[in-house]
Amino acid sequence: MSGGMLKDLAKAAGLAVDWTDFRGGRRTVSDEAMTIILAALGLSAGSKADIAASLERLAAERRARAPMLTAVRGQPLRLPGRAGRAVLVLETGERRDVALTQDGAGQVMFRAPAIIGYHRLELGDDQIQIAVAPARALDVVDLTGGRKAWGVAAQLYSLNDGGDFGDFGDLARFADRMGELGADAVAVSPTHALFAADLGRYAPYGPSTRLFLNPLYAQVPRRAGGEPGPLIDWPTGAAVKMQALRAGYAAFAKSAQRRAAFEAFVRDGGAPLLSHARFEALDARFRAHGLYHWREWPGDFSDAASPAVSALAADDPEVEVHLYLQWRVDEAAASAQASARRAGMAVGLISDLAVGMDGAGSHAWSRPMDVLTGVSIGAPPDLLAPDGQSWGLTTFSPTALRAQAFEPFLATVRAALRHAGGVRIDHAIGLQHLWVTPEGAKASEGAYLSYPFEDLLRLLALESHRRRAIVVGEDLGTVPPGFRARTTAAGMAGMRVLWFEQTKTGGFRAPSRWGRRAAAMTTTHDLHTVAGWWSGHDIDWRERLGASPDEIAAARRDRAVDAGKLWRAMRESGAASGAAPAPGQTDTVVDAALVHVGSADCDLALIAMEDVLGEIEQPNLPGMTDPHPNWRRRLPPGNGLDRPKVQARLRRLNTLRRKGR
């Protein structure tokens, strides 16, 4: 095999053959890793002949007309082919004769219309779909009329109205209460479908599919019982909830009541919804026999398009029950967003779009052509994870996105915005490139795979306008040069988290300099709370998890220094006064931190409910499943909203943000 040819193929396919690690060292991707990743893209590289054929295939694809092109309205767009006349068919059906011109470099050009939407350009017997987008997505101020906005971020399962775990019914009541207090948004943890047959799986960022919802978040009557404890018992609570939902289906199946609404929902969901229901039915059937991945299923059941699978009709009880569950949870999600809007929220719910999905799940089974196979997405080595990260998830193939006119991406974004006024995109740098590692390899033995960045940004802007929704991008950590400037220009609000807003000299940056087009935040679900940081509780966890005495001592010394810097910054912003409180006096620090972050120039401020309440525990400690209770912490009864100090914090925040701009 020729190493030069292999590198040429890798570069042509969008792989970064060379990259710079967090220490500044230059690294080169191994031939083995390149070969496996190329195979995941459908490009064979096992021999010189294979490489040559793959290179020719890529060249032919570049020469061919793409099924969809994207453009900014009113801007010129390059087209394959010759200059001449064409017909532009707007999505309204209106037909316009247009000219295709040639520029000085011999490129055929077409000026996109001023009307945004999904249009069609007819060139003789050929046609190209053209997605015409606005220059940028909607900003929060487009929805508020120009004033600053604020909201809270909550783990949906943690909402505590007396159930085993929070659901969309609890969220509707919570949003109504927050709207009364003046909030414009409630950002929630991912609500994607997991695996209905495996109730012990509850981590929200490893979904089976992102096209459908977790039925456990549907609303059912509360069971009688005592006040729930601080931690969720997922297997027990989920089993009780699923039993209640199945009982609801049994009653529904015997009655004609609401059958028409259900059937309309199933028709609207079409083939994707039916395929997901079939997956859930088959997964339950075969999981009971120890088969945990669809590739292990017997016969033709591993092929979603096989006659054996097609024989599972929508009215098969084990299929229909999952259609029913999706109907119930979809109605509950719609009700929650409606409640938020009725309460006066300009945005309402902000959903969370996970970066990937489980390769053993519904999407990968239903549409294997959409996803990468044989690799895991993750992150390269950095200061926090010097060995790199492999998340055990797959995601879309960039080749498949282009070949399918970006339909998988669009379907996913639309699902996230179906019952929301905004979406947070997890690991937003994945719009530009993702770190992919061969399955079974070390996380450090991966490569960056590029994605059609500009196309995806334009599609997000178009969907934002069509659905009157905002887009927030999780742009933390190591980002490519120019990434934040480009996403900001495209209307994606970045995240300005208190702990990361530091100057080059190590001080904390004034919130007035965090930038307008971003979301100011105290923390995220993966980070310590304000009270946890000030008290050193996060360091206590490191000690419990085995850090050495020297490491702990150094961390506590550094924390004392950093606490002084933070208090100084909060005094300078007007959020605090006097001497810094002791580590155990967290309430004063929490009060100051909320005012500090709330005073940011950012269009939106999102405060984690754990910080509104002054909690010391964080929802998730990355990389840990035991002893830290990830994704299990419950908020106090009534979500703590009746506590005087909580109400005072929210009133201050509302007053601060509504001063306007």
C-alpha positions in Angstrom: 0.0 0.0 0.0 1.3 3.5 -0.8 1.4 5.7 2.2 1.2 8.8 0.0 -1.9 7.6 -1.8 -3.5 6.7 1.4 -2.9 10.2 2.8 -4.2 11.7 -0.4 -7.4 9.7 -0.1 -7.8 10.6 3.6 -7.4 14.3 2.8 -9.8 14.1 -0.1 -12.4 12.4 2.2 -12.1 15.2 4.8 -9.7 13.6 7.3 -7.0 15.7 9.0 -3.9 13.5 8.5 -1.8 15.7 10.8 -3.0 17.5 13.9 -1.6 19.5 16.8 -2.1 18.1 20.4 -2.8 20.2 23.5 0.9 20.3 24.3 1.6 21.9 20.9 3.1 18.7 19.4 2.5 17.6 15.8 0.8 14.2 15.5 0.2 12.1 12.4 -2.7 9.6 12.1 -1.6 6.0 11.7 -2.2 4.2 8.4 -4.3 1.6 10.3 -6.6 4.3 11.8 -7.0 6.1 8.5 -7.9 2.8 6.7 -10.6 2.0 9.3 -12.1 5.5 9.3 -12.2 5.6 5.5 -14.0 2.3 5.6 -16.6 3.9 7.9 -17.1 6.5 5.1 -17.6 3.7 2.6 -14.2 4.2 1.0 -12.0 1.1 0.6 -8.3 1.5 1.2 -7.0 -2.0 1.6 -4.7 -1.9 -1.4 -3.4 0.5 -4.0 -6.1 -0.6 -6.4 -8.7 0.1 -3.7 -7.3 3.5 -3.0 -7.2 4.4 -6.7 -10.8 3.3 -7.1 -11.9 5.3 -4.0 -10.1 8.4 -5.2 -11.8 8.1 -8.6 -15.1 7.7 -6.8 -14.6 10.9 -4.8 -13.6 12.8 -7.9 -16.7 11.6 -9.7 -18.9 12.7 -6.8 -17.3 16.2 -6.9 -18.0 16.5 -10.6 -21.6 15.4 -10.2 -24.4 17.7 -9.2 -25.1 17.5 -5.4 -28.8 16.8 -4.6 -28.9 20.0 -2.5 -26.9 23.2 -2.4 -27.2 25.8 0.3 -27.0 29.6 -0.1 -27.6 32.8 1.8 -30.5 34.8 0.3 -29.4 37.3 -2.3 -25.9 35.9 -2.5 -24.2 34.3 -5.5 -24.0 30.5 -5.6 -21.6 28.5 -7.8 -23.2 25.7 -9.9 -21.9 22.9 -11.9 -22.7 22.9 -15.7 -22.9 25.7 -18.2 -24.2 29.3 -18.3 -27.7 29.8 -19.8 -31.3 29.9 -18.7 -32.9 27.9 -15.9 -36.2 27.8 -14.0 -36.4 28.5 -10.3 -39.3 26.8 -8.7 -40.0 28.4 -5.2 -41.4 26.1 -2.5 -44.7 28.0 -3.0 -44.9 26.6 -6.5 -44.1 30.0 -8.2 -41.9 29.6 -11.3 -39.3 32.1 -12.3 -37.0 32.2 -15.3 -33.4 33.0 -14.1 -30.1 33.5 -15.8 -27.0 31.4 -15.0 -23.9 33.6 -15.7 -20.2 32.9 -15.9 -17.7 34.8 -13.8 -14.1 35.7 -14.8 -12.8 32.4 -13.6 -15.2 30.4 -15.7 -17.5 29.4 -12.8 -21.2 29.3 -13.5 -23.0 31.5 -11.0 -26.6 31.9 -9.8 -27.9 34.6 -7.5 -30.0 33.1 -4.8 -33.5 34.6 -4.4 -34.4 36.9 -1.5 -37.1 34.5 -0.4 -35.8 31.9 2.1 -37.0 28.3 1.8 -36.4 25.0 0.1 -36.6 25.8 -3.6 -35.8 23.8 -6.8 -33.7 24.9 -9.8 -34.6 23.1 -13.0 -31.8 22.9 -15.6 -33.3 21.1 -18.6 -34.0 17.6 -17.6 -31.9 18.0 -14.4 -32.8 19.7 -11.1 -31.1 20.8 -7.9 -32.7 21.5 -4.6 -31.5 24.8 -3.2 -31.9 25.7 0.5 -31.9 29.5 0.7 -31.2 30.7 4.2 -31.1 34.0 6.0 -27.6 35.3 6.9 -28.1 34.4 10.5 -30.4 32.5 12.8 -32.8 34.4 15.1 -31.3 36.1 18.1 -33.1 36.0 21.5 -33.7 39.8 21.1 -35.7 39.0 17.9 -38.1 37.2 20.2 -38.1 39.6 23.1 -38.4 42.8 21.2 -34.9 44.0 22.0 -34.6 43.4 25.8 -32.3 41.0 27.5 -33.7 37.6 28.5 -33.1 35.1 31.2 -34.1 31.6 32.1 -33.1 28.5 34.0 -31.5 25.3 33.1 -33.0 22.1 34.6 -32.4 18.4 34.3 -35.9 17.3 33.4 -35.8 14.1 35.5 -34.8 16.1 38.5 -38.0 18.2 38.7 -39.7 17.2 41.9 -43.5 17.4 42.2 -43.7 14.1 44.1 -43.2 11.5 41.3 -40.4 9.0 40.9 -38.7 11.4 38.5 -39.7 14.5 36.6 -41.6 14.4 33.3 -43.2 16.8 30.8 -46.2 17.3 33.1 -43.8 18.5 35.9 -42.1 20.6 33.3 -45.4 22.2 32.2 -46.1 23.3 35.8 -42.5 24.3 36.4 -42.5 26.5 33.2 -45.7 28.1 34.2 -44.2 29.0 37.6 -41.0 30.3 36.1 -43.0 32.4 33.6 -44.8 34.0 36.4 -41.4 34.9 37.9 -40.4 36.6 34.6 -38.3 34.0 32.9 -38.2 33.7 29.1 -36.8 30.2 28.8 -36.3 26.9 30.5 -33.4 24.8 29.1 -33.8 21.1 29.7 -31.6 18.0 29.5 -32.0 15.8 26.4 -35.3 14.0 26.1 -34.3 11.7 23.3 -35.6 8.1 23.2 -33.4 5.6 25.0 -34.2 1.9 25.1 -37.7 1.1 26.4 -36.6 -2.5 27.0 -33.6 -1.5 29.2 -34.9 0.6 32.0 -31.6 0.6 33.7 -30.2 3.0 31.0 -30.9 6.6 31.9 -27.9 8.6 30.8 -29.5 11.2 28.5 -26.6 11.7 26.1 -26.5 8.2 24.7 -29.8 7.9 22.9 -31.2 5.2 20.7 -32.4 7.9 18.3 -32.7 11.7 18.4 -35.9 11.6 16.2 -38.2 10.5 19.0 -38.8 11.1 22.7 -38.3 9.1 25.8 -41.7 7.7 26.7 -40.9 7.8 30.4 -41.4 11.6 30.2 -45.0 11.2 29.3 -47.4 12.2 32.1 -49.3 9.6 34.1 -51.3 9.9 37.3 -49.1 10.0 40.4 -49.0 6.8 42.5 -49.6 7.2 46.2 -46.5 7.1 48.4 -44.2 9.0 50.7 -41.9 11.9 49.8 -39.2 10.7 47.3 -35.6 10.8 48.5 -32.8 12.9 47.1 -31.7 10.2 44.5 -33.8 8.6 41.8 -34.1 4.8 41.7 -34.3 4.6 37.9 -34.9 0.8 37.4 -37.8 0.8 40.0 -39.3 4.2 39.1 -39.0 3.5 35.3 -40.7 0.1 35.7 -43.6 1.6 37.6 -44.0 4.3 35.0 -43.8 1.9 32.1 -46.4 -0.3 33.8 -48.8 2.6 34.1 -48.2 3.6 30.5 -48.9 0.1 29.3 -52.0 0.0 31.4 -53.1 3.2 29.6 -52.5 1.5 26.3 -54.5 -1.5 27.3 -57.5 0.7 28.1 -56.9 2.7 24.9 -56.8 -0.4 22.7 -60.3 -1.4 24.0 -61.9 2.0 23.3 -62.5 4.1 20.2 -61.9 7.2 22.3 -59.2 9.5 20.7 -58.4 6.8 18.1 -58.6 9.4 15.3 -56.0 11.7 17.0 -53.7 8.7 17.5 -54.1 7.5 13.9 -53.4 11.1 12.7 -50.2 11.2 14.8 -49.1 7.8 13.3 -49.8 9.0 9.8 -47.8 12.2 10.3 -44.9 10.2 11.8 -44.8 8.1 8.7 -42.1 5.4 8.0 -39.6 6.7 10.6 -42.0 6.5 13.5 -43.2 3.0 12.4 -39.6 1.9 12.1 -38.8 3.1 15.6 -41.8 1.3 17.0 -40.7 -1.9 15.3 -37.2 -1.5 16.7 -38.5 -1.1 20.2 -40.7 -4.3 19.8 -37.9 -6.3 18.4 -35.3 -5.0 20.9 -37.7 -6.1 23.8 -38.1 -9.5 22.1 -34.4 -10.3 21.6 -33.0 -8.5 24.6 -34.9 -11.0 26.8 -32.7 -13.7 25.1 -29.4 -11.8 25.8 -29.1 -10.2 22.4 -28.3 -6.6 23.1 -27.3 -5.3 19.6 -29.4 -5.5 16.5 -26.5 -6.9 14.6 -27.0 -10.1 16.8 -30.7 -10.5 16.0 -31.5 -13.7 14.2 -32.7 -14.2 10.6 -33.4 -11.0 8.7 -34.5 -9.0 11.7 -31.2 -7.1 11.6 -32.3 -5.6 8.3 -35.0 -3.0 8.9 -36.1 -3.3 5.3 -36.4 -7.1 5.3 -39.8 -8.8 4.7 -39.6 -10.2 8.2 -39.5 -6.7 9.6 -42.1 -5.4 7.2 -44.5 -8.1 8.4 -44.7 -6.3 11.8 -47.7 -4.2 11.0 -48.6 -1.0 12.8 -51.6 -2.7 14.5 -49.5 -5.5 15.9 -50.0 -4.9 19.7 -46.3 -4.9 20.5 -45.7 -2.4 17.7 -48.8 -0.3 18.4 -47.9 0.1 22.1 -44.7 1.9 21.1 -46.6 4.1 18.7 -49.0 4.9 21.5 -46.1 5.7 23.9 -44.7 8.1 21.4 -48.1 9.7 21.0 -48.5 10.2 24.7 -45.0 11.7 25.2 -45.4 13.9 22.2 -48.6 15.3 23.5 -47.0 15.9 26.9 -44.1 17.8 25.3 -46.4 19.9 23.3 -48.4 20.8 26.4 -45.2 21.8 28.3 -44.1 24.2 25.5 -47.6 25.6 25.3 -47.6 26.1 29.1 -44.3 28.0 28.9 -45.6 30.3 26.1 -48.9 30.9 27.9 -46.9 32.0 31.0 -45.4 34.8 28.9 -42.1 33.2 28.0 -40.6 34.7 24.8 -38.7 31.5 24.0 -40.2 28.7 26.2 -38.4 25.4 26.2 -34.8 25.0 24.9 -34.2 21.4 24.0 -30.8 19.7 24.1 -29.6 17.9 21.0 -27.0 15.2 21.9 -23.9 15.0 19.7 -24.5 11.4 18.8 -26.4 8.2 19.3 -25.9 4.6 20.3 -24.8 2.4 17.3 -27.0 -0.4 18.8 -30.1 1.8 18.7 -33.1 2.6 16.7 -31.6 5.1 14.2 -28.6 3.0 13.3 -30.9 0.0 12.7 -33.6 1.9 10.8 -31.2 3.9 8.7 -27.7 2.4 8.7 -26.8 4.4 5.6 -27.0 7.6 7.7 -24.3 6.8 10.3 -20.6 6.0 10.7 -19.9 2.3 11.3 -16.9 0.9 13.0 -15.8 4.1 14.8 -16.7 6.0 17.9 -16.9 9.8 18.3 -15.1 11.5 21.1 -12.4 14.1 21.8 -8.6 14.1 21.4 -6.3 14.3 24.4 -6.4 17.5 26.3 -5.5 18.8 29.8 -8.6 17.3 31.4 -8.4 14.0 29.6 -4.8 13.4 28.6 -5.6 10.0 27.1 -8.5 11.4 25.0 -12.2 10.5 25.1 -14.2 7.8 23.2 -17.9 8.2 23.9 -19.0 4.9 22.4 -21.4 6.7 20.1 -21.9 7.1 16.4 -23.2 10.0 14.4 -24.0 11.0 10.8 -21.6 10.3 8.0 -20.7 13.6 6.2 -20.8 11.6 3.0 -24.3 10.4 3.7 -25.5 13.9 4.6 -24.4 15.3 1.3 -25.8 12.3 -0.7 -29.2 12.6 1.0 -29.6 16.3 0.7 -29.0 16.7 4.4 -32.3 15.0 5.2 -31.0 13.2 8.3 -29.6 16.4 9.8 -32.8 18.3 9.0 -35.0 15.6 10.5 -33.0 15.7 13.7 -33.1 19.5 14.0 -36.8 19.6 13.3 -37.4 16.9 16.0 -35.5 19.0 18.5 -37.6 22.0 17.7 -40.9 20.3 17.3 -42.1 21.4 20.8 -39.4 24.0 21.7 -38.5 27.6 21.2 -34.8 26.9 21.0 -32.2 24.2 20.8 -28.8 23.7 22.5 -26.4 21.8 20.3 -24.1 19.7 22.3 -20.5 19.7 21.2 -21.2 22.2 18.5 -17.7 21.9 17.0 -19.1 18.7 15.5 -20.7 21.0 12.9 -17.2 21.6 11.6 -15.3 18.5 12.6 -15.5 15.5 14.9 -12.8 13.3 16.5 -13.4 9.8 15.4 -11.6 6.7 16.7 -11.7 3.1 15.4 -13.8 0.9 17.6 -11.5 -0.8 20.2 -8.6 1.6 19.7 -7.3 4.0 22.2 -9.1 7.4 22.1 -5.8 9.1 21.2 -5.5 7.0 18.0 -8.2 8.9 16.1 -8.5 11.7 13.6 -10.5 14.8 12.9 -13.2 14.2 10.3 -14.6 17.4 8.7 -18.3 18.1 8.1 -20.0 20.5 5.7 -19.8 23.4 8.2 -21.2 26.2 6.1 -24.1 24.1 4.8 -25.1 23.0 8.3 -24.9 26.6 9.6 -27.2 27.8 6.8 -29.7 25.0 7.4 -29.8 25.9 11.1 -30.4 29.5 10.3 -33.2 28.6 7.9 -34.9 26.2 10.4 -34.5 28.8 13.1 -36.5 31.4 11.1 -39.1 28.9 10.0 -39.8 27.8 13.5 -39.1 31.1 15.3 -36.5 29.5 17.5 -33.0 30.3 18.8 -29.9 28.2 18.5 -27.4 27.9 21.3 -24.1 26.1 20.6 -22.0 24.4 23.3 -18.7 25.8 22.2 -16.6 25.0 25.2 -13.1 23.4 25.3 -10.7 23.3 22.4 -12.4 24.8 19.4 -11.0 25.3 15.8 -9.5 28.8 15.0 -12.3 31.2 13.9 -15.1 28.8 15.0 -16.7 31.2 17.5 -16.5 34.2 15.2 -18.2 32.2 12.4 -20.9 30.7 14.5 -21.7 34.0 16.1 -22.0 35.6 12.7 -24.4 32.8 11.7 -26.6 33.6 14.7 -25.6 30.7 17.0 -25.3 31.9 20.5 -22.2 30.6 22.3 -22.0 29.7 25.9 -20.1 32.0 28.3 -19.7 30.0 31.5 -18.4 31.8 34.6 -15.5 29.4 35.2 -14.1 29.7 31.7 -14.4 33.5 31.4 -10.9 34.2 32.5 -8.2 36.6 31.2 -4.7 35.5 30.0 -3.3 36.5 33.4 -5.7 34.2 35.3 -8.3 36.7 36.5 -12.0 36.5 35.9 -13.2 38.6 32.9 -15.8 41.3 33.6 -19.3 40.1 32.5 -19.7 43.3 30.5 -17.1 41.9 28.2 -18.6 38.4 27.6 -20.2 39.5 24.4 -23.8 40.1 23.4 -24.7 37.1 21.2 -24.1 34.4 23.8 -25.7 32.8 26.8 -24.2 33.8 30.1 -24.2 30.8 32.5 -23.1 30.0 36.0 -22.2 26.4 35.2 -23.2 23.3 33.1 -24.4 19.8 34.0 -20.8 18.5 33.8 -19.3 21.2 36.1 -19.3 22.0 39.8 -22.0 24.3 41.1 -21.1 27.7 42.6 -21.6 26.5 46.1 -19.7 23.3 45.3 -16.8 25.2 43.9 -16.6 27.8 46.7 -16.8 25.2 49.5 -14.3 22.9 47.7 -16.9 20.1 47.5 -15.8 19.1 44.0 -12.3 18.7 45.4 -13.7 16.5 48.1 -15.1 14.3 45.4 -11.7 14.0 43.7 -10.3 12.9 47.1 -13.0 10.3 47.4 -12.3 9.0 44.0 -8.6 8.4 44.7 -6.6 11.5 44.0 -3.3 11.6 45.9 -2.9 13.7 49.0 -0.4 15.9 47.2 -2.9 16.5 44.3 -5.6 17.4 46.8 -3.4 19.8 48.8 -2.3 21.5 45.6 -6.0 21.8 44.4 -7.0 23.4 47.7 -4.2 25.9 47.6 -5.1 26.8 44.0 -8.8 27.1 44.9 -8.1 29.5 47.7 -6.2 31.8 45.2 -8.9 31.4 42.5 -11.7 32.2 45.1 -10.0 35.4 45.9 -9.8 36.3 42.2 -13.5 35.5 41.7 -14.6 37.5 44.7 -12.5 40.4 43.4 -14.2 40.2 40.0 -17.6 40.1 41.6 -16.9 43.1 43.7 -15.7 45.0 40.6 -18.9 44.1 38.7 -21.0 45.4 41.6 -22.3 41.9 42.5 -20.5 41.6 45.8 -19.1 43.8 48.6 -16.9 43.4 51.6 -14.4 40.7 52.4 -14.7 37.2 50.8 -16.8 34.8 52.8 -15.4 31.6 54.3 -15.6 28.4 52.2 -18.7 27.3 54.2 -20.6 30.5 53.7 -21.9 29.7 50.3 -25.2 31.5 50.2 -23.6 35.0 50.0 -21.4 33.8 47.1 -24.3 32.2 45.3 -26.2 35.5 45.6 -23.3 37.4 44.2 -22.6 34.9 41.4 -26.2 35.1 40.1 -26.0 38.9 40.0 -22.6 38.8 38.4 -23.7 36.5 35.6 -27.0 38.2 35.3 -25.3 41.5 34.7 -23.5 40.1 31.6 -24.0 41.9 28.3 -25.2 38.6 26.8 -28.6 38.6 25.2 -29.5 35.6 27.3 -28.6 34.4 30.9 -29.3 30.8 31.8 -28.8 29.9 35.4 -28.6 26.2 36.5 -31.4 25.3 39.0 -28.7 23.8 41.2 -27.2 27.3 41.5 -30.6 29.0 41.9 -31.0 26.7 44.9 -27.4 27.0 46.2 -26.8 23.2 45.9 -23.3 21.8 46.3 -23.8 18.7 44.2 -23.6 18.7 40.4 -25.8 16.5 38.1 -23.0 14.6 36.4 -19.3 13.9 37.0 -18.0 13.0 33.6 -16.4 9.6 33.3 -17.9 8.3 36.6 -20.8 5.9 37.2 -19.9 4.9 40.7 -19.7 6.1 43.4 -21.0 9.5 42.0 -24.7 9.2 41.3 -24.7 10.7 37.8 -28.1 11.7 36.4 -29.9 10.7 39.6 -30.1 13.8 41.7 -33.6 15.1 42.5 -34.4 18.8 43.3 -36.0 19.4 46.6 -39.9 19.2 46.9 -41.6 21.8 44.8 -38.3 22.4 43.1 -37.4 24.7 46.0 -39.4 27.6 44.5 -41.2 28.4 47.7 -38.0 29.1 49.6 -37.7 32.9 50.4 -34.0 33.1 49.4 -34.7 31.4 46.1 -37.6 33.7 45.3 -35.3 36.7 46.2 -32.6 35.5 43.8 -35.1 35.1 41.0 -36.6 38.5 41.6 -33.2 40.1 41.5 -32.3 38.3 38.3 -35.5 39.3 36.7 -35.1 43.0 37.6 -31.5 43.0 36.4 -32.3 41.4 33.0 -35.4 43.5 32.3 -33.6 46.8 32.6 -33.4 46.4 28.8 -30.7 47.4 26.4 
